[in-house]
Amino acid sequence: MVEKTAAELKFEEVQRKRQEEKVLKAATKSHKERVAELNKKLEELTEHYDIPKVGPG
């Protein structure tokens, strides 16, 4: 059996903590809230045909 070094164990510990934080952060918002945020963001963007032409012509 190959034992892991202290650095490998620390790395796995940090990875596990980051994964837990990521899961908790994702679980705080419902699907409805995420859709509402996306819609708000899209409303604030300009439409592709609203951008004026730059250059000759």
N, CA, C and O atoms as a CHARMM CRD file, in Angstrom:
* protein
*
  228
    1    1 MET  N      0.84400  -1.18600   0.00000 PROA 1      0.00000
    2    1 MET  CA     0.00000   0.00000   0.00000 PROA 1      0.00000
    3    1 MET  C      0.88800   1.24800   0.00000 PROA 1      0.00000
    4    1 MET  O      1.81700   1.36600   0.79900 PROA 1      0.00000
    5    2 VAL  N      0.58600   2.15600  -0.89600 PROA 2      0.00000
    6    2 VAL  CA     1.37000   3.37400  -1.01900 PROA 2      0.00000
    7    2 VAL  C      0.72000   4.45200  -0.15800 PROA 2      0.00000
    8    2 VAL  O     -0.46100   4.76200  -0.31500 PROA 2      0.00000
    9    3 GLU  N      1.50400   5.01200   0.74700 PROA 3      0.00000
   10    3 GLU  CA     0.98900   6.07700   1.60700 PROA 3      0.00000
   11    3 GLU  C      1.16100   7.41800   0.91300 PROA 3      0.00000
   12    3 GLU  O      2.08200   7.61300   0.12000 PROA 3      0.00000
   13    4 LYS  N      0.26000   8.33200   1.22500 PROA 4      0.00000
   14    4 LYS  CA     0.32000   9.65800   0.61900 PROA 4      0.00000
   15    4 LYS  C      1.17800  10.57800   1.47400 PROA 4      0.00000
   16    4 LYS  O      1.26800  10.42600   2.69200 PROA 4      0.00000
   17    5 THR  N      1.79700  11.52500   0.80900 PROA 5      0.00000
   18    5 THR  CA     2.63000  12.48500   1.52800 PROA 5      0.00000
   19    5 THR  C      1.74100  13.50100   2.22500 PROA 5      0.00000
   20    5 THR  O      0.53700  13.56100   1.97600 PROA 5      0.00000
   21    6 ALA  N      2.33700  14.29100   3.09400 PROA 6      0.00000
   22    6 ALA  CA     1.59700  15.32300   3.82000 PROA 6      0.00000
   23    6 ALA  C      1.00700  16.33900   2.84400 PROA 6      0.00000
   24    6 ALA  O     -0.11200  16.81500   3.03500 PROA 6      0.00000
   25    7 ALA  N      1.76200  16.66500   1.80400 PROA 7      0.00000
   26    7 ALA  CA     1.29000  17.62800   0.81100 PROA 7      0.00000
   27    7 ALA  C      0.07900  17.08100   0.05400 PROA 7      0.00000
   28    7 ALA  O     -0.86600  17.82200  -0.21900 PROA 7      0.00000
   29    8 GLU  N      0.10000  15.80300  -0.28100 PROA 8      0.00000
   30    8 GLU  CA    -1.03300  15.19300  -0.98400 PROA 8      0.00000
   31    8 GLU  C     -2.27800  15.17500  -0.10800 PROA 8      0.00000
   32    8 GLU  O     -3.38200  15.44300  -0.58200 PROA 8      0.00000
   33    9 LEU  N     -2.09700  14.85800   1.17000 PROA 9      0.00000
   34    9 LEU  CA    -3.23400  14.84900   2.09500 PROA 9      0.00000
   35    9 LEU  C     -3.81700  16.25000   2.25700 PROA 9      0.00000
   36    9 LEU  O     -5.03600  16.42300   2.26500 PROA 9      0.00000
   37   10 LYS  N     -2.94300  17.25100   2.38600 PROA 10     0.00000
   38   10 LYS  CA    -3.39200  18.64100   2.52400 PROA 10     0.00000
   39   10 LYS  C     -4.13600  19.07900   1.26300 PROA 10     0.00000
   40   10 LYS  O     -5.17100  19.74100   1.34200 PROA 10     0.00000
   41   11 PHE  N     -3.60200  18.70600   0.10300 PROA 11     0.00000
   42   11 PHE  CA    -4.24000  19.05900  -1.16500 PROA 11     0.00000
   43   11 PHE  C     -5.65000  18.47700  -1.24300 PROA 11     0.00000
   44   11 PHE  O     -6.59100  19.17500  -1.62400 PROA 11     0.00000
   45   12 GLU  N     -5.79800  17.20500  -0.88500 PROA 12     0.00000
   46   12 GLU  CA    -7.11800  16.57100  -0.91700 PROA 12     0.00000
   47   12 GLU  C     -8.08100  17.23100   0.05700 PROA 12     0.00000
   48   12 GLU  O     -9.26500  17.38600  -0.24000 PROA 12     0.00000
   49   13 GLU  N     -7.57400  17.61600   1.21500 PROA 13     0.00000
   50   13 GLU  CA    -8.40500  18.29900   2.22100 PROA 13     0.00000
   51   13 GLU  C     -8.92000  19.63200   1.67200 PROA 13     0.00000
   52   13 GLU  O    -10.10200  19.94900   1.80500 PROA 13     0.00000
   53   14 VAL  N     -8.03000  20.40400   1.05900 PROA 14     0.00000
   54   14 VAL  CA    -8.41400  21.70200   0.50100 PROA 14     0.00000
   55   14 VAL  C     -9.41200  21.51000  -0.63600 PROA 14     0.00000
   56   14 VAL  O    -10.38800  22.25400  -0.73400 PROA 14     0.00000
   57   15 GLN  N     -9.18100  20.52800  -1.49000 PROA 15     0.00000
   58   15 GLN  CA   -10.09800  20.25100  -2.59600 PROA 15     0.00000
   59   15 GLN  C    -11.48400  19.88800  -2.06900 PROA 15     0.00000
   60   15 GLN  O    -12.49600  20.34400  -2.60200 PROA 15     0.00000
   61   16 ARG  N    -11.52600  19.07300  -1.02800 PROA 16     0.00000
   62   16 ARG  CA   -12.79800  18.66000  -0.44100 PROA 16     0.00000
   63   16 ARG  C    -13.54800  19.86900   0.13700 PROA 16     0.00000
   64   16 ARG  O    -14.76200  19.98700  -0.03400 PROA 16     0.00000
   65   17 LYS  N    -12.82800  20.75700   0.81500 PROA 17     0.00000
   66   17 LYS  CA   -13.45900  21.95300   1.38900 PROA 17     0.00000
   67   17 LYS  C    -14.00200  22.86100   0.28600 PROA 17     0.00000
   68   17 LYS  O    -15.11100  23.38500   0.39500 PROA 17     0.00000
   69   18 ARG  N    -13.22100  23.04200  -0.76700 PROA 18     0.00000
   70   18 ARG  CA   -13.67400  23.89100  -1.87500 PROA 18     0.00000
   71   18 ARG  C    -14.91600  23.31100  -2.54100 PROA 18     0.00000
   72   18 ARG  O    -15.83100  24.04700  -2.91200 PROA 18     0.00000
   73   19 GLN  N    -14.94600  22.00300  -2.68900 PROA 19     0.00000
   74   19 GLN  CA   -16.10500  21.34700  -3.29400 PROA 19     0.00000
   75   19 GLN  C    -17.34200  21.54300  -2.42200 PROA 19     0.00000
   76   19 GLN  O    -18.42900  21.80900  -2.93500 PROA 19     0.00000
   77   20 GLU  N    -17.17900  21.41100  -1.10200 PROA 20     0.00000
   78   20 GLU  CA   -18.30300  21.61500  -0.18600 PROA 20     0.00000
   79   20 GLU  C    -18.82700  23.04000  -0.27900 PROA 20     0.00000
   80   20 GLU  O    -20.03800  23.25700  -0.31700 PROA 20     0.00000
   81   21 GLU  N    -17.91000  24.02300  -0.31600 PROA 21     0.00000
   82   21 GLU  CA   -18.31800  25.42200  -0.42500 PROA 21     0.00000
   83   21 GLU  C    -19.06100  25.66900  -1.73700 PROA 21     0.00000
   84   21 GLU  O    -20.05500  26.39400  -1.76900 PROA 21     0.00000
   85   22 LYS  N    -18.58000  25.07100  -2.80000 PROA 22     0.00000
   86   22 LYS  CA   -19.21500  25.23600  -4.11200 PROA 22     0.00000
   87   22 LYS  C    -20.63200  24.67000  -4.10200 PROA 22     0.00000
   88   22 LYS  O    -21.55500  25.28000  -4.64100 PROA 22     0.00000
   89   23 VAL  N    -20.79500  23.50700  -3.49000 PROA 23     0.00000
   90   23 VAL  CA   -22.11500  22.87700  -3.41800 PROA 23     0.00000
   91   23 VAL  C    -23.06200  23.72000  -2.57800 PROA 23     0.00000
   92   23 VAL  O    -24.21600  23.92400  -2.95800 PROA 23     0.00000
   93   24 LEU  N    -22.58500  24.21300  -1.43800 PROA 24     0.00000
   94   24 LEU  CA   -23.43100  25.03900  -0.57900 PROA 24     0.00000
   95   24 LEU  C    -23.82900  26.33800  -1.27600 PROA 24     0.00000
   96   24 LEU  O    -24.96900  26.78800  -1.15600 PROA 24     0.00000
   97   25 LYS  N    -22.89800  26.93200  -1.99500 PROA 25     0.00000
   98   25 LYS  CA   -23.19100  28.17800  -2.70700 PROA 25     0.00000
   99   25 LYS  C    -24.23900  27.94500  -3.79600 PROA 25     0.00000
  100   25 LYS  O    -25.13900  28.76500  -3.98200 PROA 25     0.00000
  101   26 ALA  N    -24.12100  26.83900  -4.50400 PROA 26     0.00000
  102   26 ALA  CA   -25.06800  26.52600  -5.57400 PROA 26     0.00000
  103   26 ALA  C    -26.44200  26.17700  -5.01400 PROA 26     0.00000
  104   26 ALA  O    -27.45700  26.41900  -5.66800 PROA 26     0.00000
  105   27 ALA  N    -26.48300  25.61600  -3.82300 PROA 27     0.00000
  106   27 ALA  CA   -27.75200  25.17800  -3.24600 PROA 27     0.00000
  107   27 ALA  C    -28.53100  26.32300  -2.60700 PROA 27     0.00000
  108   27 ALA  O    -29.69800  26.14600  -2.25700 PROA 27     0.00000
  109   28 THR  N    -27.91500  27.49100  -2.44700 PROA 28     0.00000
  110   28 THR  CA   -28.60500  28.58700  -1.77400 PROA 28     0.00000
  111   28 THR  C    -29.65600  29.23900  -2.66900 PROA 28     0.00000
  112   28 THR  O    -30.61200  29.82400  -2.15900 PROA 28     0.00000
  113   29 LYS  N    -29.50400  29.15300  -3.97400 PROA 29     0.00000
  114   29 LYS  CA   -30.45800  29.77400  -4.89300 PROA 29     0.00000
  115   29 LYS  C    -31.31600  28.70900  -5.55900 PROA 29     0.00000
  116   29 LYS  O    -30.83800  27.64100  -5.93900 PROA 29     0.00000
  117   30 SER  N    -32.58500  29.03000  -5.68600 PROA 30     0.00000
  118   30 SER  CA   -33.48000  28.10800  -6.37600 PROA 30     0.00000
  119   30 SER  C    -33.36000  28.33100  -7.88700 PROA 30     0.00000
  120   30 SER  O    -32.77000  29.31300  -8.33700 PROA 30     0.00000
  121   31 HSD  N    -33.91500  27.42600  -8.63600 PROA 31     0.00000
  122   31 HSD  CA   -33.88700  27.54500 -10.09700 PROA 31     0.00000
  123   31 HSD  C    -34.59600  28.82200 -10.52600 PROA 31     0.00000
  124   31 HSD  O    -34.14400  29.51700 -11.43600 PROA 31     0.00000
  125   32 LYS  N    -35.70100  29.12300  -9.87200 PROA 32     0.00000
  126   32 LYS  CA   -36.47300  30.32200 -10.21100 PROA 32     0.00000
  127   32 LYS  C    -35.63000  31.58400 -10.00600 PROA 32     0.00000
  128   32 LYS  O    -35.67700  32.49900 -10.82800 PROA 32     0.00000
  129   33 GLU  N    -34.86100  31.63600  -8.91800 PROA 33     0.00000
  130   33 GLU  CA   -34.01400  32.79900  -8.65800 PROA 33     0.00000
  131   33 GLU  C    -32.90500  32.92500  -9.69700 PROA 33     0.00000
  132   33 GLU  O    -32.59400  34.02600 -10.15200 PROA 33     0.00000
  133   34 ARG  N    -32.30600  31.78200 -10.07400 PROA 34     0.00000
  134   34 ARG  CA   -31.24300  31.82300 -11.08700 PROA 34     0.00000
  135   34 ARG  C    -31.78500  32.28700 -12.43500 PROA 34     0.00000
  136   34 ARG  O    -31.11900  33.04600 -13.13900 PROA 34     0.00000
  137   35 VAL  N    -32.98700  31.83900 -12.80100 PROA 35     0.00000
  138   35 VAL  CA   -33.59700  32.26000 -14.06300 PROA 35     0.00000
  139   35 VAL  C    -33.89700  33.75300 -14.02000 PROA 35     0.00000
  140   35 VAL  O    -33.68700  34.45600 -15.00900 PROA 35     0.00000
  141   36 ALA  N    -34.38800  34.24400 -12.88400 PROA 36     0.00000
  142   36 ALA  CA   -34.68300  35.66800 -12.75000 PROA 36     0.00000
  143   36 ALA  C    -33.40800  36.50300 -12.89700 PROA 36     0.00000
  144   36 ALA  O    -33.42600  37.54300 -13.55400 PROA 36     0.00000
  145   37 GLU  N    -32.31900  36.06200 -12.30000 PROA 37     0.00000
  146   37 GLU  CA   -31.04700  36.78000 -12.43400 PROA 37     0.00000
  147   37 GLU  C    -30.56600  36.79000 -13.88200 PROA 37     0.00000
  148   37 GLU  O    -30.09500  37.81600 -14.37300 PROA 37     0.00000
  149   38 LEU  N    -30.68200  35.65800 -14.56300 PROA 38     0.00000
  150   38 LEU  CA   -30.26300  35.58100 -15.95900 PROA 38     0.00000
  151   38 LEU  C    -31.10900  36.51300 -16.82400 PROA 38     0.00000
  152   38 LEU  O    -30.57700  37.22100 -17.67900 PROA 38     0.00000
  153   39 ASN  N    -32.41700  36.51500 -16.60800 PROA 39     0.00000
  154   39 ASN  CA   -33.29300  37.38800 -17.38200 PROA 39     0.00000
  155   39 ASN  C    -32.95100  38.85600 -17.15000 PROA 39     0.00000
  156   39 ASN  O    -32.95400  39.65000 -18.09000 PROA 39     0.00000
  157   40 LYS  N    -32.65500  39.22000 -15.90300 PROA 40     0.00000
  158   40 LYS  CA   -32.28500  40.60300 -15.59500 PROA 40     0.00000
  159   40 LYS  C    -30.99300  40.97900 -16.32000 PROA 40     0.00000
  160   40 LYS  O    -30.87700  42.06900 -16.88100 PROA 40     0.00000
  161   41 LYS  N    -30.02800  40.06200 -16.30000 PROA 41     0.00000
  162   41 LYS  CA   -28.75400  40.31700 -16.97100 PROA 41     0.00000
  163   41 LYS  C    -28.95800  40.48500 -18.47400 PROA 41     0.00000
  164   41 LYS  O    -28.37000  41.37600 -19.08600 PROA 41     0.00000
  165   42 LEU  N    -29.79300  39.62900 -19.06900 PROA 42     0.00000
  166   42 LEU  CA   -30.03400  39.71100 -20.50800 PROA 42     0.00000
  167   42 LEU  C    -30.78600  40.98100 -20.88700 PROA 42     0.00000
  168   42 LEU  O    -30.56300  41.52900 -21.96700 PROA 42     0.00000
  169   43 GLU  N    -31.67400  41.45700 -20.01400 PROA 43     0.00000
  170   43 GLU  CA   -32.40500  42.69600 -20.29300 PROA 43     0.00000
  171   43 GLU  C    -31.46700  43.89300 -20.34900 PROA 43     0.00000
  172   43 GLU  O    -31.71100  44.84000 -21.09600 PROA 43     0.00000
  173   44 GLU  N    -30.40000  43.85600 -19.56600 PROA 44     0.00000
  174   44 GLU  CA   -29.47500  44.98400 -19.51200 PROA 44     0.00000
  175   44 GLU  C    -28.52000  45.01900 -20.69900 PROA 44     0.00000
  176   44 GLU  O    -27.92000  46.05900 -20.97000 PROA 44     0.00000
  177   45 LEU  N    -28.36500  43.91000 -21.41200 PROA 45     0.00000
  178   45 LEU  CA   -27.46900  43.87100 -22.56200 PROA 45     0.00000
  179   45 LEU  C    -28.10900  44.55900 -23.76800 PROA 45     0.00000
  180   45 LEU  O    -29.33100  44.58500 -23.91300 PROA 45     0.00000
  181   46 THR  N    -27.26000  45.11300 -24.62400 PROA 46     0.00000
  182   46 THR  CA   -27.79000  45.71000 -25.84400 PROA 46     0.00000
  183   46 THR  C    -28.08000  44.60500 -26.85000 PROA 46     0.00000
  184   46 THR  O    -27.47400  43.53400 -26.81400 PROA 46     0.00000
  185   47 GLU  N    -29.00900  44.88400 -27.73600 PROA 47     0.00000
  186   47 GLU  CA   -29.31700  43.93200 -28.80300 PROA 47     0.00000
  187   47 GLU  C    -28.23100  44.03400 -29.86700 PROA 47     0.00000
  188   47 GLU  O    -27.57700  45.06900 -29.99400 PROA 47     0.00000
  189   48 HSD  N    -28.04300  42.97700 -30.62100 PROA 48     0.00000
  190   48 HSD  CA   -26.96600  42.98300 -31.60700 PROA 48     0.00000
  191   48 HSD  C    -27.19600  44.01200 -32.70900 PROA 48     0.00000
  192   48 HSD  O    -26.23200  44.47800 -33.31600 PROA 48     0.00000
  193   49 TYR  N    -28.44200  44.37700 -32.98000 PROA 49     0.00000
  194   49 TYR  CA   -28.71900  45.34400 -34.04200 PROA 49     0.00000
  195   49 TYR  C    -28.73100  46.77900 -33.51600 PROA 49     0.00000
  196   49 TYR  O    -28.89800  47.71100 -34.30400 PROA 49     0.00000
  197   50 ASP  N    -28.56100  46.98300 -32.21400 PROA 50     0.00000
  198   50 ASP  CA   -28.52600  48.32500 -31.63700 PROA 50     0.00000
  199   50 ASP  C    -27.14300  48.96000 -31.72400 PROA 50     0.00000
  200   50 ASP  O    -27.00400  50.16600 -31.52200 PROA 50     0.00000
  201   51 ILE  N    -26.13600  48.17400 -32.01800 PROA 51     0.00000
  202   51 ILE  CA   -24.77700  48.69200 -32.03300 PROA 51     0.00000
  203   51 ILE  C    -24.56900  49.46900 -33.33600 PROA 51     0.00000
  204   51 ILE  O    -24.73400  48.91300 -34.42200 PROA 51     0.00000
  205   52 PRO  N    -24.20900  50.74700 -33.23100 PROA 52     0.00000
  206   52 PRO  CA   -24.02700  51.54300 -34.45200 PROA 52     0.00000
  207   52 PRO  C    -22.79000  51.09800 -35.22900 PROA 52     0.00000
  208   52 PRO  O    -21.82400  50.58900 -34.65900 PROA 52     0.00000
  209   53 LYS  N    -22.84600  51.30400 -36.54100 PROA 53     0.00000
  210   53 LYS  CA   -21.70300  50.96200 -37.38300 PROA 53     0.00000
  211   53 LYS  C    -20.58100  51.96200 -37.14300 PROA 53     0.00000
  212   53 LYS  O    -20.82200  53.14900 -36.91800 PROA 53     0.00000
  213   54 VAL  N    -19.37500  51.47000 -37.19400 PROA 54     0.00000
  214   54 VAL  CA   -18.21200  52.33000 -37.04600 PROA 54     0.00000
  215   54 VAL  C    -17.36300  52.15800 -38.29500 PROA 54     0.00000
  216   54 VAL  O    -17.00500  51.04200 -38.67200 PROA 54     0.00000
  217   55 GLY  N    -17.05500  53.25700 -38.91700 PROA 55     0.00000
  218   55 GLY  CA   -16.21200  53.19100 -40.10300 PROA 55     0.00000
  219   55 GLY  C    -16.91100  53.79900 -41.30200 PROA 55     0.00000
  220   55 GLY  O    -18.01000  54.34100 -41.18200 PROA 55     0.00000
  221   56 PRO  N    -16.28000  53.71000 -42.44600 PROA 56     0.00000
  222   56 PRO  CA   -16.85700  54.31900 -43.65300 PROA 56     0.00000
  223   56 PRO  C    -18.12500  53.59300 -44.11300 PROA 56     0.00000
  224   56 PRO  O    -18.23900  52.37000 -44.02300 PROA 56     0.00000
  225   57 GLY  N    -19.04900  54.37600 -44.59700 PROA 57     0.00000
  226   57 GLY  CA   -20.25500  53.78700 -45.15500 PROA 57     0.00000
  227   57 GLY  C    -21.35200  53.91200 -44.24200 PROA 57     0.00000
  228   57 GLY  O    -22.46000  53.46800 -44.54300 PROA 57     0.00000
